[in-house]
Amino acid sequence: MKSSDAAKVAKLLLRAKTLPAMKGLVEDLLTEQEIEAVAERIEIFSLLLQGTPHREIAERLQCGVATVTRGSHELKYGSGVVGRLLKR
């Protein structure tokens, strides 16, 4: 992914000033499967931040341990934005 692509998406998302507008934008941009995948990632991040073990998260969400580990890696080495937003 190019950073210019991420910036283009971020700029459009920032234009949605209300929850209904953001929800509509997300539904227009993403397929149902993509929305489900993003929602799962958010749940993984939330559970990781609560200290839930990787295997327990994988069992609870019926996903692979590798998927949980990728989420953990993003929390540790990514930009940190997801963790800060979820802690609010």
N, CA, C and O atoms as a Tinker XYZ file with bonds, in Angstrom:
   352  protein
     1  N      0.837000   -1.170000    0.000000    73     2
     2  CA     0.000000    0.000000    0.000000    64     1     3
     3  C      0.887000    1.240000    0.000000    63     2     4     5
     4  O      1.845000    1.336000    0.768000    81     3
     5  N      0.557000    2.169000   -0.858000    73     3     6
     6  CA     1.283000    3.433000   -0.902000    64     5     7
     7  C      0.727000    4.364000    0.164000    63     6     8     9
     8  O     -0.471000    4.354000    0.447000    81     7
     9  N      1.603000    5.168000    0.750000    73     7    10
    10  CA     1.129000    6.105000    1.769000    64     9    11
    11  C      0.175000    7.122000    1.169000    63    10    12    13
    12  O     -0.683000    7.655000    1.872000    81    11
    13  N      0.315000    7.401000   -0.134000    73    11    14
    14  CA    -0.618000    8.331000   -0.776000    64    13    15
    15  C     -2.021000    7.729000   -0.830000    63    14    16    17
    16  O     -3.007000    8.463000   -0.753000    81    15
    17  N     -2.128000    6.407000   -0.963000    73    15    18
    18  CA    -3.428000    5.749000   -0.941000    64    17    19
    19  C     -4.064000    5.863000    0.443000    63    18    20    21
    20  O     -5.252000    6.162000    0.567000    81    19
    21  N     -3.269000    5.625000    1.472000    73    19    22
    22  CA    -3.771000    5.733000    2.835000    64    21    23
    23  C     -4.211000    7.163000    3.120000    63    22    24    25
    24  O     -5.229000    7.376000    3.779000    81    23
    25  N     -3.470000    8.128000    2.640000    73    23    26
    26  CA    -3.824000    9.533000    2.855000    64    25    27
    27  C     -5.122000    9.881000    2.131000    63    26    28    29
    28  O     -5.958000   10.612000    2.661000    81    27
    29  N     -5.284000    9.360000    0.930000    73    27    30
    30  CA    -6.512000    9.614000    0.162000    64    29    31
    31  C     -7.736000    9.075000    0.902000    63    30    32    33
    32  O     -8.762000    9.750000    0.995000    81    31
    33  N     -7.621000    7.860000    1.424000    73    31    34
    34  CA    -8.720000    7.248000    2.181000    64    33    35
    35  C     -8.967000    8.040000    3.462000    63    34    36    37
    36  O    -10.115000    8.331000    3.799000    81    35
    37  N     -7.904000    8.387000    4.174000    73    35    38
    38  CA    -8.042000    9.117000    5.432000    64    37    39
    39  C     -8.717000   10.468000    5.222000    63    38    40    41
    40  O     -9.572000   10.863000    6.015000    81    39
    41  N     -8.343000   11.173000    4.167000    73    39    42
    42  CA    -8.955000   12.480000    3.884000    64    41    43
    43  C    -10.458000   12.345000    3.650000    63    42    44    45
    44  O    -11.239000   13.168000    4.126000    81    43
    45  N    -10.856000   11.318000    2.926000    73    43    46
    46  CA   -12.282000   11.116000    2.687000    64    45    47
    47  C    -13.003000   10.757000    3.988000    63    46    48    49
    48  O    -14.089000   11.273000    4.254000    81    47
    49  N    -12.415000    9.887000    4.790000    73    47    50
    50  CA   -13.030000    9.503000    6.069000    64    49    51
    51  C    -13.210000   10.712000    6.984000    63    50    52    53
    52  O    -14.201000   10.799000    7.709000    81    51
    53  N    -12.270000   11.632000    6.954000    73    51    54
    54  CA   -12.365000   12.820000    7.800000    64    53    55
    55  C    -13.527000   13.734000    7.411000    63    54    56    57
    56  O    -13.979000   14.544000    8.220000    81    55
    57  N    -14.002000   13.607000    6.195000    73    55    58
    58  CA   -15.126000   14.446000    5.755000    64    57    59
    59  C    -16.448000   14.008000    6.384000    63    58    60    61
    60  O    -17.394000   14.794000    6.448000    81    59
    61  N    -16.519000   12.775000    6.842000    73    59    62
    62  CA   -17.734000   12.273000    7.493000    64    61    63
    63  C    -17.728000   12.784000    8.927000    63    62    64    65
    64  O    -16.964000   12.293000    9.759000    81    63
    65  N    -18.560000   13.747000    9.214000    73    63    66
    66  CA   -18.536000   14.415000   10.522000    64    65    67
    67  C    -19.466000   13.791000   11.557000    63    66    68    69
    68  O    -19.385000   14.121000   12.740000    81    67
    69  N    -20.351000   12.889000   11.123000    73    67    70
    70  CA   -21.289000   12.270000   12.049000    64    69    71
    71  C    -21.202000   10.763000   11.929000    63    70    72    73
    72  O    -20.712000   10.236000   10.931000    81    71
    73  N    -21.683000   10.066000   12.963000    73    71    74
    74  CA   -21.677000    8.602000   12.923000    64    73    75
    75  C    -22.495000    8.059000   11.743000    63    74    76    77
    76  O    -22.024000    7.152000   11.057000    81    75
    77  N    -23.720000    8.589000   11.478000    73    75    78
    78  CA   -24.461000    8.088000   10.314000    64    77    79
    79  C    -23.720000    8.309000    8.993000    63    78    80    81
    80  O    -23.760000    7.457000    8.105000    81    79
    81  N    -23.046000    9.447000    8.867000    73    79    82
    82  CA   -22.283000    9.701000    7.638000    64    81    83
    83  C    -21.112000    8.736000    7.528000    63    82    84    85
    84  O    -20.844000    8.211000    6.448000    81    83
    85  N    -20.411000    8.497000    8.634000    73    83    86
    86  CA   -19.279000    7.572000    8.622000    64    85    87
    87  C    -19.744000    6.155000    8.312000    63    86    88    89
    88  O    -19.110000    5.444000    7.533000    81    87
    89  N    -20.849000    5.748000    8.922000    73    87    90
    90  CA   -21.385000    4.404000    8.679000    64    89    91
    91  C    -21.740000    4.240000    7.200000    63    90    92    93
    92  O    -21.413000    3.223000    6.589000    81    91
    93  N    -22.401000    5.233000    6.634000    73    91    94
    94  CA   -22.755000    5.178000    5.212000    64    93    95
    95  C    -21.526000    5.118000    4.324000    63    94    96    97
    96  O    -21.495000    4.370000    3.346000    81    95
    97  N    -20.521000    5.900000    4.660000    73    95    98
    98  CA   -19.293000    5.907000    3.881000    64    97    99
    99  C    -18.603000    4.549000    3.935000    63    98   100   101
   100  O    -18.161000    4.028000    2.910000    81    99
   101  N    -18.513000    3.983000    5.130000    73    99   102
   102  CA   -17.893000    2.660000    5.284000    64   101   103
   103  C    -18.661000    1.619000    4.470000    63   102   104   105
   104  O    -18.058000    0.789000    3.790000    81   103
   105  N    -19.982000    1.665000    4.542000    73   103   106
   106  CA   -20.804000    0.697000    3.799000    64   105   107
   107  C    -20.679000    0.892000    2.289000    63   106   108   109
   108  O    -20.778000   -0.073000    1.531000    81   107
   109  N    -20.462000    2.131000    1.847000    73   107   110
   110  CA   -20.270000    2.390000    0.412000    64   109   111
   111  C    -18.897000    1.939000   -0.076000    63   110   112   113
   112  O    -18.753000    1.465000   -1.203000    81   111
   113  N    -17.894000    2.091000    0.781000    73   111   114
   114  CA   -16.520000    1.793000    0.377000    64   113   115
   115  C    -16.154000    0.315000    0.468000    63   114   116   117
   116  O    -15.383000   -0.189000   -0.348000    81   115
   117  N    -16.707000   -0.375000    1.461000    73   115   118
   118  CA   -16.263000   -1.742000    1.750000    64   117   119
   119  C    -17.376000   -2.754000    1.514000    63   118   120   121
   120  O    -18.561000   -2.445000    1.640000    81   119
   121  N    -16.967000   -3.963000    1.171000    73   119   122
   122  CA   -17.934000   -5.055000    1.068000    64   121   123
   123  C    -18.300000   -5.509000    2.483000    63   122   124   125
   124  O    -17.639000   -5.144000    3.455000    81   123
   125  N    -19.341000   -6.295000    2.579000    73   123   126
   126  CA   -19.749000   -6.833000    3.882000    64   125   127
   127  C    -18.618000   -7.645000    4.510000    63   126   128   129
   128  O    -18.387000   -7.558000    5.716000    81   127
   129  N    -17.918000   -8.428000    3.702000    73   127   130
   130  CA   -16.813000   -9.240000    4.210000    64   129   131
   131  C    -15.663000   -8.365000    4.700000    63   130   132   133
   132  O    -15.035000   -8.675000    5.713000    81   131
   133  N    -15.385000   -7.278000    3.991000    73   131   134
   134  CA   -14.315000   -6.377000    4.419000    64   133   135
   135  C    -14.671000   -5.690000    5.734000    63   134   136   137
   136  O    -13.818000   -5.527000    6.606000    81   135
   137  N    -15.934000   -5.290000    5.872000    73   135   138
   138  CA   -16.382000   -4.671000    7.127000    64   137   139
   139  C    -16.254000   -5.669000    8.269000    63   138   140   141
   140  O    -15.790000   -5.315000    9.353000    81   139
   141  N    -16.659000   -6.910000    8.037000    73   139   142
   142  CA   -16.530000   -7.947000    9.066000    64   141   143
   143  C    -15.065000   -8.162000    9.444000    63   142   144   145
   144  O    -14.751000   -8.334000   10.622000    81   143
   145  N    -14.171000   -8.154000    8.461000    73   143   146
   146  CA   -12.745000   -8.348000    8.728000    64   145   147
   147  C    -12.184000   -7.190000    9.556000    63   146   148   149
   148  O    -11.401000   -7.412000   10.479000    81   147
   149  N    -12.576000   -5.972000    9.235000    73   147   150
   150  CA   -12.115000   -4.808000    9.998000    64   149   151
   151  C    -12.665000   -4.866000   11.424000    63   150   152   153
   152  O    -11.943000   -4.600000   12.385000    81   151
   153  N    -13.951000   -5.218000   11.555000    73   151   154
   154  CA   -14.564000   -5.334000   12.887000    64   153   155
   155  C    -13.847000   -6.396000   13.721000    63   154   156   157
   156  O    -13.646000   -6.216000   14.922000    81   155
   157  N    -13.462000   -7.506000   13.078000    73   155   158
   158  CA   -12.723000   -8.554000   13.787000    64   157   159
   159  C    -11.369000   -8.028000   14.254000    63   158   160   161
   160  O    -10.954000   -8.296000   15.381000    81   159
   161  N    -10.689000   -7.290000   13.402000    73   159   162
   162  CA    -9.389000   -6.729000   13.795000    64   161   163
   163  C     -9.538000   -5.793000   14.981000    63   162   164   165
   164  O     -8.716000   -5.811000   15.897000    81   163
   165  N    -10.587000   -4.973000   14.967000    73   163   166
   166  CA   -10.819000   -4.057000   16.082000    64   165   167
   167  C    -11.061000   -4.842000   17.366000    63   166   168   169
   168  O    -10.569000   -4.469000   18.431000    81   167
   169  N    -11.825000   -5.936000   17.263000    73   167   170
   170  CA   -12.081000   -6.776000   18.441000    64   169   171
   171  C    -10.787000   -7.421000   18.924000    63   170   172   173
   172  O    -10.559000   -7.519000   20.129000    81   171
   173  N     -9.948000   -7.856000   18.007000    73   171   174
   174  CA    -8.649000   -8.433000   18.374000    64   173   175
   175  C     -7.814000   -7.397000   19.125000    63   174   176   177
   176  O     -7.253000   -7.693000   20.180000    81   175
   177  N     -7.733000   -6.184000   18.579000    73   175   178
   178  CA    -6.976000   -5.118000   19.248000    64   177   179
   179  C     -7.529000   -4.870000   20.648000    63   178   180   181
   180  O     -6.763000   -4.750000   21.605000    81   179
   181  N     -8.851000   -4.792000   20.776000    73   179   182
   182  CA    -9.476000   -4.525000   22.079000    64   181   183
   183  C     -9.128000   -5.607000   23.089000    63   182   184   185
   184  O     -8.763000   -5.309000   24.226000    81   183
   185  N     -9.241000   -6.858000   22.675000    73   183   186
   186  CA    -8.942000   -7.966000   23.576000    64   185   187
   187  C     -7.465000   -8.001000   23.949000    63   186   188   189
   188  O     -7.120000   -8.289000   25.095000    81   187
   189  N     -6.594000   -7.710000   22.988000    73   187   190
   190  CA    -5.161000   -7.652000   23.284000    64   189   191
   191  C     -4.865000   -6.563000   24.310000    63   190   192   193
   192  O     -4.075000   -6.769000   25.231000    81   191
   193  N     -5.497000   -5.412000   24.149000    73   191   194
   194  CA    -5.283000   -4.308000   25.088000    64   193   195
   195  C     -5.773000   -4.646000   26.488000    63   194   196   197
   196  O     -5.281000   -4.096000   27.473000    81   195
   197  N     -6.752000   -5.561000   26.575000    73   195   198
   198  CA    -7.258000   -6.012000   27.872000    64   197   199
   199  C     -6.370000   -7.096000   28.484000    63   198   200   201
   200  O     -6.591000   -7.519000   29.618000    81   199
   201  N     -5.361000   -7.543000   27.723000    73   199   202
   202  CA    -4.442000   -8.560000   28.225000    64   201   203
   203  C     -4.897000   -9.987000   27.975000    63   202   204   205
   204  O     -4.356000  -10.917000   28.574000    81   203
   205  N     -5.874000  -10.179000   27.110000    73   203   206
   206  CA    -6.370000  -11.522000   26.802000    64   205   207
   207  C     -5.294000  -12.294000   26.035000    63   206   208   209
   208  O     -4.723000  -11.762000   25.083000    81   207
   209  N     -5.006000  -13.535000   26.431000    73   207   210
   210  CA    -3.992000  -14.345000   25.727000    64   209   211
   211  C     -4.376000  -14.607000   24.269000    63   210   212   213
   212  O     -5.553000  -14.710000   23.925000    81   211
   213  N     -3.359000  -14.709000   23.435000    73   211   214
   214  CA    -3.559000  -14.912000   21.998000    64   213   215
   215  C     -4.456000  -16.109000   21.691000    63   214   216   217
   216  O     -5.391000  -16.001000   20.898000    81   215
   217  N     -4.174000  -17.230000   22.310000    73   215   218
   218  CA    -4.955000  -18.444000   22.019000    64   217   219
   219  C     -6.418000  -18.281000   22.409000    63   218   220   221
   220  O     -7.309000  -18.764000   21.710000    81   219
   221  N     -6.663000  -17.604000   23.521000    73   219   222
   222  CA    -8.037000  -17.375000   23.955000    64   221   223
   223  C     -8.779000  -16.481000   22.957000    63   222   224   225
   224  O     -9.948000  -16.723000   22.655000    81   223
   225  N     -8.103000  -15.455000   22.450000    73   223   226
   226  CA    -8.713000  -14.583000   21.454000    64   225   227
   227  C     -9.035000  -15.381000   20.201000    63   226   228   229
   228  O    -10.135000  -15.272000   19.658000    81   227
   229  N     -8.080000  -16.184000   19.739000    73   227   230
   230  CA    -8.284000  -16.988000   18.538000    64   229   231
   231  C     -9.466000  -17.930000   18.702000    63   230   232   233
   232  O    -10.271000  -18.079000   17.782000    81   231
   233  N     -9.581000  -18.567000   19.861000    73   231   234
   234  CA   -10.709000  -19.475000   20.108000    64   233   235
   235  C    -12.026000  -18.715000   20.170000    63   234   236   237
   236  O    -13.019000  -19.129000   19.572000    81   235
   237  N    -12.030000  -17.601000   20.897000    73   235   238
   238  CA   -13.252000  -16.818000   21.073000    64   237   239
   239  C    -13.770000  -16.268000   19.742000    63   238   240   241
   240  O    -14.974000  -16.282000   19.484000    81   239
   241  N    -12.852000  -15.783000   18.899000    73   239   242
   242  CA   -13.251000  -15.171000   17.636000    64   241   243
   243  C    -13.212000  -16.148000   16.468000    63   242   244   245
   244  O    -13.566000  -15.795000   15.344000    81   243
   245  N    -12.787000  -17.363000   16.734000    73   243   246
   246  CA   -12.669000  -18.405000   15.703000    64   245   247
   247  C    -11.818000  -17.926000   14.531000    63   246   248   249
   248  O    -12.212000  -18.000000   13.367000    81   247
   249  N    -10.630000  -17.432000   14.891000    73   247   250
   250  CA    -9.667000  -17.012000   13.882000    64   249   251
   251  C     -8.332000  -17.662000   14.219000    63   250   252   253
   252  O     -8.179000  -18.278000   15.274000    81   251
   253  N     -7.391000  -17.522000   13.335000    73   251   254
   254  CA    -6.089000  -18.135000   13.549000    64   253   255
   255  C     -5.245000  -17.366000   14.550000    63   254   256   257
   256  O     -5.383000  -16.151000   14.693000    81   255
   257  N     -4.374000  -18.080000   15.237000    73   255   258
   258  CA    -3.440000  -17.447000   16.169000    64   257   259
   259  C     -2.548000  -16.464000   15.402000    63   258   260   261
   260  O     -2.165000  -15.426000   15.942000    81   259
   261  N     -2.218000  -16.785000   14.154000    73   259   262
   262  CA    -1.393000  -15.888000   13.341000    64   261   263
   263  C     -2.094000  -14.545000   13.125000    63   262   264   265
   264  O     -1.439000  -13.504000   13.093000    81   263
   265  N     -3.397000  -14.563000   12.980000    73   263   266
   266  CA    -4.161000  -13.322000   12.820000    64   265   267
   267  C     -4.060000  -12.474000   14.077000    63   266   268   269
   268  O     -3.887000  -11.257000   14.004000    81   267
   269  N     -4.167000  -13.117000   15.222000    73   267   270
   270  CA    -4.049000  -12.409000   16.508000    64   269   271
   271  C     -2.632000  -11.873000   16.674000    63   270   272   273
   272  O     -2.441000  -10.750000   17.142000    81   271
   273  N     -1.648000  -12.665000   16.296000    73   271   274
   274  CA    -0.249000  -12.254000   16.410000    64   273   275
   275  C      0.022000  -11.041000   15.521000    63   274   276   277
   276  O      0.764000  -10.142000   15.919000    81   275
   277  N     -0.566000  -11.001000   14.329000    73   275   278
   278  CA    -0.406000   -9.831000   13.459000    64   277   279
   279  C     -0.968000   -8.587000   14.139000    63   278   280   281
   280  O     -0.368000   -7.513000   14.080000    81   279
   281  N     -2.128000   -8.738000   14.788000    73   279   282
   282  CA    -2.710000   -7.625000   15.527000    64   281   283
   283  C     -1.807000   -7.161000   16.646000    63   282   284   285
   284  O     -1.636000   -5.960000   16.858000    81   283
   285  N     -1.235000   -8.099000   17.357000    73   283   286
   286  CA    -0.317000   -7.788000   18.446000    64   285   287
   287  C      0.901000   -7.039000   17.915000    63   286   288   289
   288  O      1.361000   -6.072000   18.521000    81   287
   289  N      1.410000   -7.491000   16.792000    73   287   290
   290  CA     2.567000   -6.848000   16.170000    64   289   291
   291  C      2.234000   -5.400000   15.805000    63   290   292   293
   292  O      3.049000   -4.502000   16.019000    81   291
   293  N      1.050000   -5.176000   15.261000    73   291   294
   294  CA     0.645000   -3.808000   14.900000    64   293   295
   295  C      0.544000   -2.923000   16.137000    63   294   296   297
   296  O      0.946000   -1.759000   16.107000    81   295
   297  N      0.005000   -3.476000   17.229000    73   295   298
   298  CA    -0.088000   -2.687000   18.464000    64   297   299
   299  C      1.294000   -2.326000   18.993000    63   298   300   301
   300  O      1.496000   -1.224000   19.503000    81   299
   301  N      2.245000   -3.249000   18.876000    73   299   302
   302  CA     3.588000   -3.013000   19.415000    64   301   303
   303  C      4.441000   -2.142000   18.510000    63   302   304   305
   304  O      5.175000   -1.283000   18.997000    81   303
   305  N      4.357000   -2.349000   17.186000    73   303   306
   306  CA     5.295000   -1.719000   16.264000    64   305   307
   307  C      4.654000   -0.788000   15.242000    63   306   308   309
   308  O      5.357000   -0.148000   14.460000    81   307
   309  N      3.327000   -0.708000   15.244000    73   307   310
   310  CA     2.641000    0.180000   14.307000    64   309   311
   311  C      2.677000    1.622000   14.785000    63   310   312   313
   312  O      3.464000    1.977000   15.662000    81   311
   313  N      1.835000    2.432000   14.216000    73   311   314
   314  CA     1.822000    3.866000   14.537000    64   313   315
   315  C      1.332000    4.150000   15.953000    63   314   316   317
   316  O      1.628000    5.210000   16.506000    81   315
   317  N      0.590000    3.225000   16.543000    73   315   318
   318  CA     0.060000    3.425000   17.882000    64   317   319
   319  C     -1.309000    4.085000   17.917000    63   318   320   321
   320  O     -1.905000    4.229000   18.984000    81   319
   321  N     -1.804000    4.483000   16.766000    73   319   322
   322  CA    -3.076000    5.197000   16.706000    64   321   323
   323  C     -4.228000    4.315000   17.157000    63   322   324   325
   324  O     -5.080000    4.771000   17.920000    81   323
   325  N     -4.281000    3.071000   16.710000    73   323   326
   326  CA    -5.384000    2.184000   17.068000    64   325   327
   327  C     -5.448000    2.006000   18.575000    63   326   328   329
   328  O     -6.522000    2.098000   19.169000    81   327
   329  N     -4.321000    1.757000   19.184000    73   327   330
   330  CA    -4.302000    1.573000   20.643000    64   329   331
   331  C     -4.785000    2.803000   21.381000    63   330   332   333
   332  O     -5.566000    2.696000   22.327000    81   331
   333  N     -4.324000    3.976000   20.956000    73   331   334
   334  CA    -4.748000    5.222000   21.619000    64   333   335
   335  C     -6.244000    5.456000   21.452000    63   334   336   337
   336  O     -6.918000    5.853000   22.403000    81   335
   337  N     -6.766000    5.216000   20.265000    73   335   338
   338  CA    -8.193000    5.435000   20.026000    64   337   339
   339  C     -9.059000    4.446000   20.805000    63   338   340   341
   340  O    -10.118000    4.813000   21.316000    81   339
   341  N     -8.613000    3.203000   20.895000    73   339   342
   342  CA    -9.398000    2.203000   21.611000    64   341   343
   343  C     -9.352000    2.400000   23.129000    63   342   344   345
   344  O    -10.245000    1.937000   23.838000    81   343
   345  N     -8.330000    3.075000   23.625000    73   343   346
   346  CA    -8.208000    3.318000   25.066000    64   345   347
   347  C     -9.058000    4.500000   25.522000    63   346   348   349
   348  O     -9.218000    4.716000   26.724000    81   347
   349  N     -9.599000    5.260000   24.592000    73   347   350
   350  CA   -10.425000    6.438000   24.952000    64   349   351
   351  C    -11.703000    6.020000   25.609000    63   350   352
   352  O    -12.515000    6.870000   25.977000    81   351
